[in-house]
């Protein structure tokens, strides 16, 4: 977010509407967990991670999006906004890898971190439910 502010200050234009860049095939992601970024497109979400689908093409990342008519688009991500536990789960997945083995290790690390986090969330949810049941008895 600091870099976006620096870009706005240094750019020739006084006002930069980041959302309208989607029309040019560019996206500043404001929340990886939400399908809608606030302009035209709804991004398709990964059923396992519950985040925007991100595709690695050539040298950058793209999001799969749909417009109002249901047409699919690949929108280039200028930034991706990861927060909290999602950082450890997702950044290794999209880090550039020199070898297939390194890519395998990155994806495995990503999946393991995600599963561990989900396990902790389920455990906490079950504890909270049990506490609620004990209070109601």
VEXVO-25809 format. One record per atom (N, C-alpha, C): residue number from 0; residue in three letters; x, y, z. Coordinates in nm, 4 decimals, padded with zeros to 6 digits. Each point is the difference from the previous one (the first is absolute). Layout:
+-----+------+----------+----------+----------+
:  nr : rest :        x :        y :        z :
+-----+------+----------+----------+----------+
: NUM :  Ala :        X :        Y :        Z :
...
+-----+------+----------+----------+----------+
END
This chain:
+-----+------+----------+----------+----------+
:  nr : rest :        x :        y :        z :
+-----+------+----------+----------+----------+
:   0 :  Unk :  00.0819 : -00.1182 :  00.0000 :
:   0 :  Unk : -00.0819 :  00.1182 :  00.0000 :
:   0 :  Unk :  00.0871 :  00.1257 :  00.0000 :
:   1 :  Unk :  00.1164 : -00.0079 :  00.0630 :
:   1 :  Unk :  00.0915 :  00.1142 :  00.0004 :
:   1 :  Unk :  00.0478 :  00.0282 : -00.1419 :
:   2 :  Unk :  00.0304 : -00.1059 : -00.0750 :
:   2 :  Unk :  00.0456 :  00.0187 : -00.1375 :
:   2 :  Unk : -00.1087 :  00.0616 : -00.0870 :
:   3 :  Unk : -00.1260 : -00.0359 :  00.0233 :
:   3 :  Unk : -00.1090 :  00.0606 : -00.0757 :
:   3 :  Unk : -00.0080 :  00.1495 :  00.0270 :
:   4 :  Unk :  00.0172 :  00.0380 :  00.1247 :
:   4 :  Unk : -00.0043 :  00.1408 :  00.0343 :
:   4 :  Unk :  00.1173 :  00.0745 : -00.0630 :
:   5 :  Unk :  00.1179 : -00.0607 :  00.0017 :
:   5 :  Unk :  00.1167 :  00.0624 : -00.0626 :
:   5 :  Unk : -00.0226 :  00.0152 : -00.1505 :
:   6 :  Unk : -00.0573 : -00.1007 : -00.0640 :
:   6 :  Unk : -00.0285 :  00.0072 : -00.1432 :
:   6 :  Unk : -00.0981 :  00.1129 : -00.0300 :
:   7 :  Unk : -00.1031 :  00.0111 :  00.0821 :
:   7 :  Unk : -00.0997 :  00.1057 : -00.0202 :
:   7 :  Unk :  00.0655 :  00.1368 :  00.0108 :
:   8 :  Unk :  00.0873 :  00.0164 :  00.0977 :
:   8 :  Unk :  00.0653 :  00.1293 :  00.0208 :
:   8 :  Unk :  00.0980 :  00.0340 : -00.1120 :
:   9 :  Unk :  00.0682 : -00.1006 : -00.0537 :
:   9 :  Unk :  00.1020 :  00.0232 : -00.1021 :
:   9 :  Unk : -00.0562 :  00.0010 : -00.1422 :
:  10 :  Unk : -00.1192 : -00.0517 : -00.0193 :
:  10 :  Unk : -00.0556 : -00.0063 : -00.1363 :
:  10 :  Unk : -00.0470 :  00.1377 : -00.0448 :
:  11 :  Unk : -00.0063 :  00.0165 : -00.1302 :
:  11 :  Unk : -00.0402 :  00.1296 : -00.0566 :
:  11 :  Unk : -00.1465 :  00.0305 :  00.0303 :
:  12 :  Unk : -00.0835 : -00.1031 :  00.0012 :
:  12 :  Unk : -00.1418 :  00.0236 :  00.0248 :
:  12 :  Unk : -00.0230 :  00.0262 :  00.1495 :
:  13 :  Unk : -00.0849 :  00.0985 :  00.0287 :
:  13 :  Unk : -00.0297 :  00.0341 :  00.1389 :
:  13 :  Unk : -00.0878 : -00.1032 :  00.0669 :
:  14 :  Unk : -00.0840 : -00.0664 : -00.0776 :
:  14 :  Unk : -00.0932 : -00.0990 :  00.0544 :
:  14 :  Unk :  00.0183 : -00.1297 : -00.0770 :
:  15 :  Unk :  00.0108 : -00.1087 :  00.0708 :
:  15 :  Unk :  00.0137 : -00.1311 : -00.0630 :
:  15 :  Unk : -00.1093 : -00.0898 :  00.0549 :
:  16 :  Unk : -00.0951 : -00.0346 : -00.0854 :
:  16 :  Unk : -00.1037 : -00.0930 :  00.0421 :
:  16 :  Unk :  00.0501 : -00.1411 : -00.0286 :
:  17 :  Unk :  00.0500 : -00.0660 :  00.1032 :
:  17 :  Unk :  00.0596 : -00.1323 : -00.0164 :
:  17 :  Unk : -00.0993 : -00.1030 : -00.0506 :
:  18 :  Unk : -00.1257 :  00.0143 :  00.0360 :
:  18 :  Unk : -00.0989 : -00.0999 : -00.0382 :
:  18 :  Unk : -00.0236 : -00.0029 : -00.1502 :
:  19 :  Unk :  00.0016 :  00.1150 : -00.0676 :
:  19 :  Unk : -00.0304 :  00.0029 : -00.1430 :
:  19 :  Unk :  00.1112 : -00.0605 : -00.0844 :
:  20 :  Unk :  00.1139 : -00.0300 :  00.0584 :
:  20 :  Unk :  00.1068 : -00.0653 : -00.0757 :
:  20 :  Unk : -00.0393 : -00.1408 : -00.0426 :
:  21 :  Unk : -00.1045 : -00.0562 :  00.0616 :
:  21 :  Unk : -00.0490 : -00.1315 : -00.0438 :
:  21 :  Unk : -00.0373 :  00.0018 : -00.1473 :
:  22 :  Unk : -00.0501 :  00.1120 : -00.0484 :
:  22 :  Unk : -00.0355 :  00.0117 : -00.1419 :
:  22 :  Unk :  00.1217 : -00.0153 : -00.0899 :
:  23 :  Unk :  00.1186 :  00.0254 :  00.0534 :
:  23 :  Unk :  00.1242 : -00.0148 : -00.0754 :
:  23 :  Unk :  00.0686 : -00.1334 :  00.0296 :
:  24 :  Unk : -00.0693 : -00.0873 :  00.0738 :
:  24 :  Unk :  00.0550 : -00.1312 :  00.0315 :
:  24 :  Unk :  00.0968 : -00.0004 :  00.1163 :
:  25 :  Unk : -00.0091 :  00.1007 :  00.0880 :
:  25 :  Unk :  00.0888 :  00.0112 :  00.1161 :
:  25 :  Unk : -00.0821 :  00.0070 :  00.1271 :
:  26 :  Unk :  00.0536 : -00.0556 :  00.1086 :
:  26 :  Unk : -00.0762 : -00.0002 :  00.1247 :
:  26 :  Unk :  00.0901 :  00.0240 :  00.1195 :
:  27 :  Unk : -00.0419 :  00.0919 :  00.0859 :
:  27 :  Unk :  00.0577 :  00.0163 :  00.1324 :
:  27 :  Unk : -00.0944 : -00.0719 :  00.0944 :
:  28 :  Unk :  00.0440 : -00.1130 :  00.0530 :
:  28 :  Unk : -00.0864 : -00.0797 :  00.0866 :
:  28 :  Unk : -00.0044 :  00.0615 :  00.1388 :
:  29 :  Unk : -00.1210 :  00.0203 :  00.0502 :
:  29 :  Unk : -00.0159 :  00.0597 :  00.1320 :
:  29 :  Unk : -00.0337 : -00.1023 :  00.1076 :
:  30 :  Unk : -00.0427 : -00.1198 : -00.0389 :
:  30 :  Unk : -00.0269 : -00.1054 :  00.0975 :
:  30 :  Unk : -00.0082 : -00.1324 : -00.0747 :
:  31 :  Unk :  00.0990 : -00.0849 :  00.0190 :
:  31 :  Unk :  00.0080 : -00.1282 : -00.0702 :
:  31 :  Unk : -00.1177 : -00.0907 :  00.0345 :
:  32 :  Unk : -00.0664 :  00.0247 :  00.1142 :
:  32 :  Unk : -00.1099 : -00.0855 :  00.0456 :
:  32 :  Unk : -00.1350 :  00.0357 : -00.0599 :
:  33 :  Unk : -00.0097 :  00.1116 : -00.0716 :
:  33 :  Unk : -00.1279 :  00.0424 : -00.0571 :
:  33 :  Unk :  00.0014 : -00.0129 : -00.1516 :
:  34 :  Unk : -00.1077 : -00.0520 : -00.0547 :
:  34 :  Unk : -00.0097 : -00.0171 : -00.1450 :
:  34 :  Unk : -00.0177 :  00.1331 : -00.0719 :
:  35 :  Unk : -00.0613 :  00.0972 :  00.0652 :
:  35 :  Unk : -00.0270 :  00.1282 : -00.0643 :
:  35 :  Unk :  00.1001 :  00.1032 :  00.0482 :
:  36 :  Unk :  00.0631 :  00.0685 : -00.0950 :
:  36 :  Unk :  00.1016 :  00.0991 :  00.0335 :
:  36 :  Unk : -00.0538 :  00.1420 : -00.0002 :
:  37 :  Unk : -00.1298 :  00.0158 : -00.0275 :
:  37 :  Unk : -00.0585 :  00.1316 :  00.0091 :
:  37 :  Unk : -00.0247 :  00.0712 : -00.1311 :
:  38 :  Unk :  00.0255 : -00.0652 : -00.1127 :
:  38 :  Unk : -00.0251 :  00.0677 : -00.1271 :
:  38 :  Unk : -00.0937 : -00.0835 : -00.0868 :
:  39 :  Unk :  00.0498 : -00.0670 : -00.1013 :
:  39 :  Unk : -00.0895 : -00.0722 : -00.0909 :
:  39 :  Unk :  00.0030 : -00.1515 :  00.0147 :
:  40 :  Unk :  00.1160 : -00.0523 :  00.0262 :
:  40 :  Unk :  00.0161 : -00.1444 : -00.0100 :
:  40 :  Unk : -00.0164 : -00.0711 :  00.1340 :
:  41 :  Unk : -00.0539 : -00.1200 : -00.0084 :
:  41 :  Unk : -00.0002 : -00.0928 :  00.1124 :
:  41 :  Unk :  00.1068 : -00.1040 : -00.0297 :
:  42 :  Unk :  00.0937 : -00.0146 :  00.0896 :
:  42 :  Unk :  00.1079 : -00.0964 : -00.0191 :
:  42 :  Unk : -00.0471 : -00.1376 :  00.0436 :
:  43 :  Unk :  00.0408 : -00.1009 : -00.0757 :
:  43 :  Unk : -00.0317 : -00.1376 :  00.0371 :
:  43 :  Unk :  00.0846 : -00.0369 :  00.1206 :
:  44 :  Unk : -00.0578 : -00.0768 :  00.0916 :
:  44 :  Unk :  00.0705 : -00.0364 :  00.1232 :
:  44 :  Unk :  00.0353 : -00.1474 :  00.0010 :
:  45 :  Unk :  00.1112 : -00.0309 :  00.0615 :
:  45 :  Unk :  00.0464 : -00.1363 :  00.0160 :
:  45 :  Unk : -00.0855 : -00.0685 :  00.1060 :
:  46 :  Unk : -00.0588 : -00.1164 : -00.0317 :
:  46 :  Unk : -00.0889 : -00.0650 :  00.0974 :
:  46 :  Unk :  00.0722 : -00.0494 :  00.1257 :
:  47 :  Unk :  00.1300 : -00.0282 : -00.0075 :
:  47 :  Unk :  00.0728 : -00.0500 :  00.1159 :
:  47 :  Unk :  00.0488 :  00.1147 :  00.0879 :
:  48 :  Unk :  00.0666 :  00.0993 : -00.0606 :
:  48 :  Unk :  00.0570 :  00.1104 :  00.0772 :
:  48 :  Unk : -00.1007 :  00.1096 :  00.0308 :
:  49 :  Unk : -00.1118 :  00.0051 : -00.0723 :
:  49 :  Unk : -00.1036 :  00.1034 :  00.0201 :
:  49 :  Unk :  00.0547 :  00.1399 : -00.0276 :
:  50 :  Unk :  00.0849 :  00.0092 : -00.1016 :
:  50 :  Unk :  00.0558 :  00.1292 : -00.0420 :
:  50 :  Unk : -00.0096 :  00.0096 : -00.1523 :
:  51 :  Unk :  00.0348 :  00.1172 : -00.0523 :
:  51 :  Unk :  00.0006 :  00.0184 : -00.1447 :
:  51 :  Unk :  00.0906 : -00.1030 : -00.0649 :
:  52 :  Unk : -00.0438 : -00.0543 : -00.1150 :
:  52 :  Unk :  00.0866 : -00.0892 : -00.0762 :
:  52 :  Unk :  00.1108 :  00.0831 : -00.0612 :
:  53 :  Unk :  00.1215 : -00.0441 :  00.0199 :
:  53 :  Unk :  00.1161 :  00.0700 : -00.0531 :
:  53 :  Unk :  00.0738 : -00.0957 : -00.0920 :
:  54 :  Unk :  00.0286 :  00.0475 : -00.1212 :
:  54 :  Unk :  00.0661 : -00.0819 : -00.1011 :
:  54 :  Unk :  00.1361 :  00.0605 : -00.0301 :
:  55 :  Unk :  00.1021 : -00.0826 :  00.0005 :
:  55 :  Unk :  00.1336 :  00.0459 : -00.0341 :
:  55 :  Unk :  00.0202 : -00.0192 : -00.1493 :
:  56 :  Unk :  00.0199 :  00.1098 : -00.0722 :
:  56 :  Unk :  00.0258 : -00.0041 : -00.1447 :
:  56 :  Unk :  00.1301 :  00.0728 : -00.0269 :
:  57 :  Unk :  00.0825 : -00.0597 : -00.0794 :
:  57 :  Unk :  00.1275 :  00.0609 : -00.0359 :
:  57 :  Unk :  00.0720 :  00.0561 :  00.1223 :
:  58 :  Unk : -00.0015 :  00.1316 :  00.0155 :
:  58 :  Unk :  00.0789 :  00.0602 :  00.1079 :
:  58 :  Unk : -00.0848 :  00.0718 :  00.1035 :
:  59 :  Unk : -00.1316 : -00.0204 : -00.0004 :
:  59 :  Unk : -00.0842 :  00.0718 :  00.0961 :
:  59 :  Unk : -00.1239 : -00.0814 :  00.0358 :
:  60 :  Unk : -00.0811 :  00.0541 :  00.0885 :
:  60 :  Unk : -00.1201 : -00.0680 :  00.0483 :
:  60 :  Unk : -00.1254 :  00.0672 : -00.0549 :
:  61 :  Unk : -00.0996 : -00.0810 : -00.0305 :
:  61 :  Unk : -00.1274 :  00.0480 : -00.0520 :
:  61 :  Unk : -00.1134 : -00.0566 :  00.0845 :
:  62 :  Unk : -00.1084 :  00.0759 :  00.0065 :
:  62 :  Unk : -00.1206 : -00.0470 :  00.0652 :
:  62 :  Unk : -00.1036 : -00.0339 : -00.1057 :
:  63 :  Unk : -00.0741 : -00.1068 :  00.0218 :
:  63 :  Unk : -00.1098 : -00.0349 : -00.0896 :
:  63 :  Unk : -00.1233 :  00.0767 :  00.0456 :
:  64 :  Unk : -00.0600 :  00.0740 : -00.0919 :
:  64 :  Unk : -00.1145 :  00.0833 :  00.0359 :
:  64 :  Unk : -00.1121 : -00.0176 : -00.1018 :
:  65 :  Unk : -00.1204 :  00.0362 :  00.0423 :
:  65 :  Unk : -00.1174 : -00.0006 : -00.0875 :
:  65 :  Unk : -00.0638 :  00.1381 :  00.0029 :
:  66 :  Unk : -00.0465 :  00.0447 : -00.1185 :
:  66 :  Unk : -00.0744 :  00.1256 : -00.0033 :
:  66 :  Unk : -00.1480 : -00.0285 :  00.0187 :
:  67 :  Unk : -00.0837 :  00.1047 : -00.0108 :
:  67 :  Unk : -00.1451 : -00.0156 :  00.0235 :
:  67 :  Unk : -00.0641 : -00.0993 : -00.0961 :
:  68 :  Unk :  00.0556 : -00.0106 : -00.1211 :
:  68 :  Unk : -00.0554 : -00.0908 : -00.1015 :
:  68 :  Unk :  00.0498 : -00.1430 :  00.0161 :
:  69 :  Unk :  00.0889 : -00.0238 :  00.0941 :
:  69 :  Unk :  00.0528 : -00.1346 :  00.0216 :
:  69 :  Unk :  00.1228 : -00.0312 : -00.0836 :
:  70 :  Unk :  00.0546 :  00.1005 : -00.0706 :
:  70 :  Unk :  00.1216 : -00.0208 : -00.0792 :
:  70 :  Unk :  00.1202 : -00.0065 :  00.0927 :
:  71 :  Unk :  00.0899 : -00.0943 : -00.0284 :
:  71 :  Unk :  00.1191 : -00.0171 :  00.0842 :
:  71 :  Unk :  00.1134 :  00.0894 : -00.0499 :
:  72 :  Unk :  00.0768 :  00.0520 :  00.0949 :
:  72 :  Unk :  00.1141 :  00.0858 : -00.0288 :
:  72 :  Unk :  00.1156 : -00.0411 :  00.0901 :
:  73 :  Unk :  00.1216 :  00.0201 : -00.0483 :
:  73 :  Unk :  00.1190 : -00.0167 :  00.0835 :
:  73 :  Unk :  00.0537 :  00.1389 :  00.0258 :
:  74 :  Unk : -00.0021 :  00.0399 :  00.1272 :
:  74 :  Unk :  00.0404 :  00.1333 :  00.0408 :
:  74 :  Unk :  00.1361 : -00.0095 :  00.0701 :
:  75 :  Unk :  00.0954 :  00.0789 : -00.0475 :
:  75 :  Unk :  00.1352 : -00.0012 :  00.0568 :
:  75 :  Unk : -00.0020 :  00.0697 :  00.1361 :
:  76 :  Unk :  00.0528 : -00.0698 :  00.1013 :
:  76 :  Unk :  00.0086 :  00.0585 :  00.1331 :
:  76 :  Unk :  00.1258 :  00.0855 :  00.0096 :
:  77 :  Unk : -00.0181 :  00.1266 :  00.0346 :
:  77 :  Unk :  00.1121 :  00.0877 :  00.0283 :
:  77 :  Unk :  00.0431 : -00.0211 :  00.1448 :
:  78 :  Unk : -00.0962 : -00.0164 :  00.0884 :
:  78 :  Unk :  00.0280 : -00.0347 :  00.1397 :
:  78 :  Unk : -00.1003 : -00.1052 :  00.0442 :
:  79 :  Unk :  00.0402 : -00.0819 :  00.0939 :
:  79 :  Unk : -00.0891 : -00.0949 :  00.0661 :
:  79 :  Unk :  00.0049 :  00.0311 :  00.1485 :
:  80 :  Unk : -00.1169 :  00.0107 :  00.0615 :
:  80 :  Unk : -00.0060 :  00.0390 :  00.1408 :
:  80 :  Unk : -00.0217 : -00.1235 :  00.0871 :
:  81 :  Unk :  00.1100 : -00.0571 :  00.0502 :
:  81 :  Unk : -00.0046 : -00.1121 :  00.0927 :
:  81 :  Unk :  00.0118 :  00.0555 :  00.1408 :
:  82 :  Unk : -00.0744 : -00.0564 :  00.0942 :
:  82 :  Unk :  00.0107 :  00.0406 :  00.1393 :
:  82 :  Unk : -00.0034 : -00.1220 :  00.0895 :
:  83 :  Unk :  00.0497 :  00.0186 :  00.1192 :
:  83 :  Unk : -00.0140 : -00.1011 :  00.1046 :
:  83 :  Unk :  00.0530 : -00.1363 : -00.0386 :
:  84 :  Unk : -00.0746 : -00.1019 :  00.0367 :
:  84 :  Unk :  00.0449 : -00.1374 : -00.0229 :
:  84 :  Unk :  00.0092 : -00.0347 : -00.1471 :
:  85 :  Unk : -00.0701 :  00.0719 : -00.0858 :
:  85 :  Unk :  00.0028 : -00.0296 : -00.1432 :
:  85 :  Unk :  00.1380 :  00.0260 : -00.0595 :
:  86 :  Unk :  00.0773 :  00.0882 :  00.0612 :
:  86 :  Unk :  00.1331 :  00.0308 : -00.0514 :
:  86 :  Unk :  00.0859 : -00.1256 : -00.0046 :
:  87 :  Unk :  00.0074 : -00.0723 :  00.1112 :
:  87 :  Unk :  00.0827 : -00.1207 :  00.0052 :
:  87 :  Unk : -00.0537 : -00.1087 : -00.0920 :
:  88 :  Unk : -00.1301 :  00.0000 : -00.0215 :
:  88 :  Unk : -00.0596 : -00.1039 : -00.0831 :
:  88 :  Unk :  00.0148 :  00.0273 : -00.1488 :
:  89 :  Unk : -00.0090 :  00.1246 : -00.0398 :
:  89 :  Unk : -00.0102 :  00.0280 : -00.1426 :
:  89 :  Unk :  00.1253 :  00.0544 : -00.0661 :
:  90 :  Unk :  00.0791 :  00.0773 :  00.0706 :
:  90 :  Unk :  00.1183 :  00.0553 : -00.0654 :
:  90 :  Unk :  00.0937 : -00.1100 : -00.0522 :
:  91 :  Unk :  00.0270 : -00.1081 :  00.0750 :
:  91 :  Unk :  00.0867 : -00.1038 : -00.0569 :
:  91 :  Unk : -00.0554 : -00.0603 : -00.1298 :
:  92 :  Unk : -00.1303 : -00.0014 : -00.0133 :
:  92 :  Unk : -00.0620 : -00.0578 : -00.1191 :
:  92 :  Unk :  00.0332 :  00.0806 : -00.1255 :
:  93 :  Unk :  00.0174 :  00.1301 :  00.0146 :
:  93 :  Unk :  00.0185 :  00.0854 : -00.1167 :
:  93 :  Unk :  00.1408 :  00.0562 : -00.0140 :
:  94 :  Unk :  00.0925 : -00.0459 :  00.0830 :
:  94 :  Unk :  00.1392 :  00.0425 : -00.0122 :
:  94 :  Unk :  00.0586 : -00.0666 : -00.1244 :
:  95 :  Unk :  00.0819 :  00.0739 : -00.0729 :
:  95 :  Unk :  00.0656 : -00.0569 : -00.1184 :
:  95 :  Unk :  00.0912 : -00.1147 :  00.0413 :
:  96 :  Unk : -00.0021 : -00.1056 : -00.0778 :
:  96 :  Unk :  00.0808 : -00.1181 :  00.0285 :
:  96 :  Unk :  00.0919 : -00.0278 : -00.1182 :
:  97 :  Unk :  00.1255 : -00.0340 :  00.0310 :
:  97 :  Unk :  00.0960 : -00.0302 : -00.1061 :
:  97 :  Unk : -00.0131 : -00.1425 : -00.0517 :
:  98 :  Unk : -00.0450 : -00.0910 :  00.0871 :
:  98 :  Unk : -00.0098 : -00.1407 : -00.0394 :
:  98 :  Unk : -00.1380 : -00.0548 :  00.0355 :
:  99 :  Unk : -00.0321 : -00.1126 : -00.0602 :
:  99 :  Unk : -00.1268 : -00.0667 :  00.0304 :
:  99 :  Unk : -00.0015 : -00.0463 :  00.1460 :
: 100 :  Unk :  00.1155 : -00.0434 :  00.0503 :
: 100 :  Unk :  00.0088 : -00.0445 :  00.1389 :
: 100 :  Unk : -00.0262 :  00.1162 :  00.0959 :
: 101 :  Unk :  00.0589 :  00.1153 : -00.0288 :
: 101 :  Unk : -00.0230 :  00.1175 :  00.0843 :
: 101 :  Unk : -00.1471 :  00.0404 : -00.0056 :
: 102 :  Unk : -00.0609 : -00.0061 : -00.1160 :
: 102 :  Unk : -00.1431 :  00.0312 : -00.0143 :
: 102 :  Unk : -00.0828 : -00.0968 :  00.0848 :
: 103 :  Unk :  00.0334 : -00.1296 : -00.0057 :
: 103 :  Unk : -00.0693 : -00.1017 :  00.0790 :
: 103 :  Unk :  00.0107 :  00.0324 :  00.1496 :
: 104 :  Unk :  00.1205 :  00.0364 :  00.0447 :
: 104 :  Unk :  00.0189 :  00.0338 :  00.1417 :
: 104 :  Unk : -00.0810 :  00.1230 :  00.0386 :
: 105 :  Unk : -00.0037 :  00.1014 : -00.0852 :
: 105 :  Unk : -00.0767 :  00.1210 :  00.0290 :
: 105 :  Unk : -00.1493 : -00.0303 :  00.0109 :
: 106 :  Unk : -00.0531 : -00.0758 : -00.0949 :
: 106 :  Unk : -00.1429 : -00.0336 :  00.0020 :
: 106 :  Unk : -00.0320 : -00.0875 :  00.1209 :
: 107 :  Unk :  00.0893 : -00.0949 :  00.0314 :
: 107 :  Unk : -00.0211 : -00.0859 :  00.1170 :
: 107 :  Unk : -00.0003 :  00.0821 :  00.1282 :
: 108 :  Unk :  00.0933 :  00.0925 :  00.0113 :
: 108 :  Unk :  00.0052 :  00.0877 :  00.1172 :
: 108 :  Unk : -00.1277 :  00.0822 :  00.0112 :
: 109 :  Unk : -00.0461 :  00.0515 : -00.1100 :
: 109 :  Unk : -00.1230 :  00.0792 : -00.0017 :
: 109 :  Unk : -00.1189 : -00.0833 :  00.0476 :
: 110 :  Unk : -00.0143 : -00.1188 : -00.0561 :
: 110 :  Unk : -00.1120 : -00.0871 :  00.0379 :
: 110 :  Unk :  00.0075 : -00.0418 :  00.1464 :
: 111 :  Unk :  00.1188 : -00.0309 :  00.0475 :
: 111 :  Unk :  00.0162 : -00.0416 :  00.1395 :
: 111 :  Unk : -00.0341 :  00.1141 :  00.0953 :
: 112 :  Unk :  00.0477 :  00.1205 : -00.0300 :
: 112 :  Unk : -00.0332 :  00.1151 :  00.0840 :
: 112 :  Unk : -00.1500 :  00.0252 :  00.0026 :
: 113 :  Unk : -00.0633 : -00.0125 : -00.1155 :
: 113 :  Unk : -00.1437 :  00.0229 : -00.0075 :
: 113 :  Unk : -00.0766 : -00.1047 :  00.0794 :
: 114 :  Unk :  00.0378 : -00.1253 : -00.0143 :
: 114 :  Unk : -00.0685 : -00.1072 :  00.0742 :
: 114 :  Unk :  00.0184 :  00.0160 :  00.1509 :
: 115 :  Unk :  00.1212 :  00.0362 :  00.0423 :
: 115 :  Unk :  00.0241 :  00.0219 :  00.1431 :
: 115 :  Unk : -00.0855 :  00.1138 :  00.0532 :
: 116 :  Unk : -00.0104 :  00.1072 : -00.0760 :
: 116 :  Unk : -00.0817 :  00.1135 :  00.0434 :
: 116 :  Unk : -00.1472 : -00.0396 :  00.0089 :
: 117 :  Unk : -00.0478 : -00.0725 : -00.1010 :
: 117 :  Unk : -00.1402 : -00.0439 :  00.0011 :
: 117 :  Unk : -00.0266 : -00.0932 :  00.1178 :
: 118 :  Unk :  00.0955 : -00.0863 :  00.0311 :
: 118 :  Unk : -00.0137 : -00.0912 :  00.1134 :
: 118 :  Unk : -00.0149 :  00.0798 :  00.1293 :
: 119 :  Unk :  00.0820 :  00.1035 :  00.0170 :
: 119 :  Unk : -00.0083 :  00.0842 :  00.1202 :
: 119 :  Unk : -00.1340 :  00.0724 :  00.0078 :
: 120 :  Unk : -00.0485 :  00.0489 : -00.1132 :
: 120 :  Unk : -00.1288 :  00.0699 : -00.0021 :
: 120 :  Unk : -00.1156 : -00.0937 :  00.0351 :
: 121 :  Unk :  00.0046 : -00.1232 : -00.0520 :
: 121 :  Unk : -00.1045 : -00.0990 :  00.0302 :
: 121 :  Unk :  00.0051 : -00.0364 :  00.1480 :
: 122 :  Unk :  00.1204 : -00.0198 :  00.0531 :
: 122 :  Unk :  00.0163 : -00.0339 :  00.1417 :
: 122 :  Unk : -00.0568 :  00.1115 :  00.0885 :
: 123 :  Unk :  00.0315 :  00.1246 : -00.0318 :
: 123 :  Unk : -00.0515 :  00.1133 :  00.0764 :
: 123 :  Unk : -00.1524 :  00.0075 : -00.0096 :
: 124 :  Unk : -00.0531 : -00.0225 : -00.1177 :
: 124 :  Unk : -00.1449 :  00.0034 : -00.0189 :
: 124 :  Unk : -00.0694 : -00.1077 :  00.0839 :
: 125 :  Unk :  00.0569 : -00.1197 :  00.0011 :
: 125 :  Unk : -00.0577 : -00.1088 :  00.0804 :
: 125 :  Unk :  00.0061 :  00.0314 :  00.1494 :
: 126 :  Unk :  00.1120 :  00.0566 :  00.0462 :
: 126 :  Unk :  00.0116 :  00.0379 :  00.1414 :
: 126 :  Unk : -00.1056 :  00.1034 :  00.0373 :
: 127 :  Unk : -00.0182 :  00.1002 : -00.0871 :
: 127 :  Unk : -00.0995 :  00.1040 :  00.0266 :
: 127 :  Unk : -00.1412 : -00.0584 :  00.0057 :
: 128 :  Unk : -00.0281 : -00.0944 : -00.0882 :
: 128 :  Unk : -00.1330 : -00.0637 :  00.0010 :
: 128 :  Unk : -00.0215 : -00.0804 :  00.1273 :
: 129 :  Unk :  00.1028 : -00.0735 :  00.0436 :
: 129 :  Unk : -00.0115 : -00.0789 :  00.1225 :
: 129 :  Unk : -00.0210 :  00.0902 :  00.1213 :
: 130 :  Unk :  00.0707 :  00.1124 :  00.0036 :
: 130 :  Unk : -00.0182 :  00.0952 :  00.1092 :
: 130 :  Unk : -00.1442 :  00.0529 : -00.0002 :
: 131 :  Unk : -00.0526 :  00.0274 : -00.1158 :
: 131 :  Unk : -00.1382 :  00.0475 : -00.0118 :
: 131 :  Unk : -00.1007 : -00.1027 :  00.0459 :
: 132 :  Unk :  00.0247 : -00.1271 : -00.0331 :
: 132 :  Unk : -00.0896 : -00.1063 :  00.0440 :
: 132 :  Unk :  00.0045 : -00.0181 :  00.1516 :
: 133 :  Unk :  00.1189 :  00.0110 :  00.0601 :
: 133 :  Unk :  00.0144 : -00.0148 :  00.1452 :
: 133 :  Unk : -00.0721 :  00.1134 :  00.0726 :
: 134 :  Unk :  00.0077 :  00.1217 : -00.0562 :
: 134 :  Unk : -00.0682 :  00.1135 :  00.0627 :
: 134 :  Unk : -00.1511 : -00.0162 : -00.0046 :
: 135 :  Unk : -00.0516 : -00.0598 : -00.1046 :
: 135 :  Unk : -00.1447 : -00.0153 : -00.0179 :
: 135 :  Unk : -00.0576 : -00.1147 :  00.0831 :
: 136 :  Unk :  00.0831 : -00.0842 :  00.0572 :
: 136 :  Unk : -00.0520 : -00.1135 :  00.0778 :
: 136 :  Unk : -00.0320 :  00.0380 :  00.1400 :
+-----+------+----------+----------+----------+
END
